[in-house]
Amino acid sequence: MTDNFAEGLIARLQQCSVEQSKPIAQEDYTASLAPLHTRLQKLLETLPLCDQRQGLSLLDLQVRLRGRKGGLPHIGELGAAIRRLGWQRRRRWSDHDAAFAAKWYPKDPN
């Protein structure tokens, strides 16, 4: 039983080393280096219009995007990027359910 475990472990380690030695596809590499507003625009294009019209939270968008160093994008940079794409923030200062909320909406065409 110990030999089977050791052989399986060695086989898995070899498989991992082969997978890591594969070159990164150019498309994946450039996608991770794209500016935040470009990645955000692609994400917004995938969201249904009905969801966009209900308003989007920066925190919800933040968890759907990768940051420069693999983590989450900085919330301030995300706010600047969505503003750059023409979205507007609307605040709801008080409510019985939530004390403060801010959502982002596409700019009205009028």
C-alpha positions as CSV (number, residue, x, y, z in Angstrom):
1,M,0.0,0.0,0.0
2,T,2.8,2.4,0.8
3,D,4.5,1.7,-2.6
4,N,1.3,2.5,-4.5
5,F,0.9,5.8,-2.6
6,A,4.5,6.7,-3.3
7,E,4.2,5.8,-7.0
8,G,1.0,7.8,-7.3
9,L,2.6,10.8,-5.6
10,I,5.7,10.7,-7.8
11,A,3.5,10.4,-10.9
12,R,1.4,13.4,-9.8
13,L,4.5,15.5,-9.1
14,Q,5.9,14.7,-12.6
15,Q,2.5,15.6,-14.2
16,C,2.6,19.0,-12.3
17,S,6.1,19.7,-13.4
18,V,5.2,19.0,-17.1
19,E,2.1,21.3,-16.8
20,Q,4.1,24.1,-15.3
21,S,6.8,23.9,-17.9
22,K,4.3,24.5,-20.8
23,P,4.6,28.1,-22.2
24,I,1.9,30.5,-21.4
25,A,-0.4,31.1,-24.4
26,Q,0.1,34.6,-25.8
27,E,-3.6,35.3,-25.5
28,D,-3.6,34.5,-21.8
29,Y,-0.5,36.5,-21.2
30,T,-1.8,39.6,-23.0
31,A,-5.2,39.3,-21.3
32,S,-3.7,39.5,-17.9
33,L,-1.7,42.6,-18.9
34,A,-4.7,44.4,-20.4
35,P,-5.6,47.7,-18.7
36,L,-8.2,47.5,-16.0
37,H,-10.8,49.5,-18.0
38,T,-10.4,47.1,-20.9
39,R,-10.9,44.0,-18.8
40,L,-13.8,45.8,-17.0
41,Q,-15.4,46.6,-20.4
42,K,-15.2,43.0,-21.5
43,L,-16.9,41.9,-18.2
44,L,-19.6,44.5,-18.5
45,E,-20.4,43.3,-22.1
46,T,-21.1,39.8,-20.7
47,L,-23.6,41.1,-18.1
48,P,-27.3,41.2,-19.1
49,L,-28.8,44.7,-19.6
50,C,-31.4,44.1,-17.0
51,D,-28.7,43.5,-14.4
52,Q,-26.9,46.6,-15.5
53,R,-30.0,48.7,-15.2
54,Q,-30.6,47.4,-11.6
55,G,-27.1,48.8,-10.7
56,L,-23.8,47.2,-10.1
57,S,-21.8,47.1,-6.9
58,L,-18.1,47.8,-7.1
59,L,-17.5,44.9,-4.7
60,D,-19.4,42.5,-7.0
61,L,-17.3,43.6,-10.0
62,Q,-14.1,43.5,-8.0
63,V,-14.5,39.8,-7.2
64,R,-15.0,39.0,-10.9
65,L,-11.8,40.6,-12.0
66,R,-8.1,39.9,-11.4
67,G,-5.7,42.5,-10.2
68,R,-2.2,43.2,-11.5
69,K,-0.5,40.9,-9.1
70,G,-3.1,38.1,-9.1
71,G,-5.3,39.4,-6.3
72,L,-8.3,41.7,-6.6
73,P,-8.1,45.0,-8.4
74,H,-7.8,48.1,-6.1
75,I,-11.3,49.4,-5.4
76,G,-10.3,53.0,-6.2
77,E,-8.8,52.0,-9.6
78,L,-12.0,50.1,-10.3
79,G,-14.1,53.1,-9.5
80,A,-12.0,55.3,-11.8
81,A,-12.2,52.7,-14.6
82,I,-16.0,52.3,-14.5
83,R,-16.3,56.1,-14.4
84,R,-14.0,56.3,-17.4
85,L,-16.4,53.9,-19.2
86,G,-19.2,56.4,-18.7
87,W,-21.0,54.9,-15.7
88,Q,-22.5,57.0,-12.9
89,R,-22.6,56.3,-9.2
90,R,-25.8,56.8,-7.3
91,R,-25.9,56.7,-3.6
92,R,-28.7,55.6,-1.3
93,W,-27.8,57.2,2.1
94,S,-30.3,55.6,4.4
95,D,-32.7,52.6,4.3
96,H,-34.2,50.4,6.9
97,D,-32.2,47.4,5.5
98,A,-28.9,49.0,4.7
99,A,-27.3,52.1,6.1
100,F,-25.4,53.1,2.9
101,A,-25.3,51.7,-0.6
102,A,-23.8,52.9,-3.8
103,K,-24.4,51.3,-7.1
104,W,-23.2,52.1,-10.6
105,Y,-25.5,52.6,-13.6
106,P,-24.9,53.1,-17.3
107,K,-25.1,56.8,-18.2
108,D,-28.5,57.8,-19.5
109,P,-28.5,58.4,-23.2
110,N,-30.6,61.6,-22.7
